[in-house]
Amino acid sequence: MNIYLNNTPQEIQASSTITNVLGSLNIPAQKGVAIAVNNNVIPRAEWEAHILMAEDKVTLIKATQGG
């Protein structure tokens, strides 16, 4: 099934969780990473249980240092 990760189409397996998708894309689930699905922020504690649906729009934000 298709989702959109930062507006880029991604093919993922059905019943994939946020944690599954991050792992398959080699994106570490570290501090400073935030996820929103369809403009709703998903708390890190829910990533393993949040199942993505076809056509979901997932926004991945990584915090960076700087000034």
Secondary structure as a PSIPRED ss2 file (coil, helix, strand):
# PSIPRED VFORMAT (PSIPRED V4.0)

   1 M C   1.000  0.000  0.000
   2 N E   0.000  0.000  1.000
   3 I E   0.000  0.000  1.000
   4 Y E   0.000  0.000  1.000
   5 L E   0.000  0.000  1.000
   6 N C   1.000  0.000  0.000
   7 N C   1.000  0.000  0.000
   8 T E   0.000  0.000  1.000
   9 P E   0.000  0.000  1.000
  10 Q E   0.000  0.000  1.000
  11 E E   0.000  0.000  1.000
  12 I C   1.000  0.000  0.000
  13 Q C   1.000  0.000  0.000
  14 A C   1.000  0.000  0.000
  15 S C   1.000  0.000  0.000
  16 S C   1.000  0.000  0.000
  17 T E   0.000  0.000  1.000
  18 I H   0.000  1.000  0.000
  19 T H   0.000  1.000  0.000
  20 N H   0.000  1.000  0.000
  21 V H   0.000  1.000  0.000
  22 L H   0.000  1.000  0.000
  23 G H   0.000  1.000  0.000
  24 S H   0.000  1.000  0.000
  25 L C   1.000  0.000  0.000
  26 N C   1.000  0.000  0.000
  27 I C   1.000  0.000  0.000
  28 P C   1.000  0.000  0.000
  29 A C   1.000  0.000  0.000
  30 Q C   1.000  0.000  0.000
  31 K C   1.000  0.000  0.000
  32 G C   1.000  0.000  0.000
  33 V E   0.000  0.000  1.000
  34 A E   0.000  0.000  1.000
  35 I E   0.000  0.000  1.000
  36 A E   0.000  0.000  1.000
  37 V E   0.000  0.000  1.000
  38 N C   1.000  0.000  0.000
  39 N C   1.000  0.000  0.000
  40 N E   0.000  0.000  1.000
  41 V E   0.000  0.000  1.000
  42 I E   0.000  0.000  1.000
  43 P C   1.000  0.000  0.000
  44 R H   0.000  1.000  0.000
  45 A H   0.000  1.000  0.000
  46 E H   0.000  1.000  0.000
  47 W C   1.000  0.000  0.000
  48 E C   1.000  0.000  0.000
  49 A C   1.000  0.000  0.000
  50 H C   1.000  0.000  0.000
  51 I E   0.000  0.000  1.000
  52 L C   1.000  0.000  0.000
  53 M C   1.000  0.000  0.000
  54 A C   1.000  0.000  0.000
  55 E C   1.000  0.000  0.000
  56 D C   1.000  0.000  0.000
  57 K E   0.000  0.000  1.000
  58 V E   0.000  0.000  1.000
  59 T E   0.000  0.000  1.000
  60 L E   0.000  0.000  1.000
  61 I E   0.000  0.000  1.000
  62 K E   0.000  0.000  1.000
  63 A C   1.000  0.000  0.000
  64 T C   1.000  0.000  0.000
  65 Q C   1.000  0.000  0.000
  66 G C   1.000  0.000  0.000
  67 G C   1.000  0.000  0.000
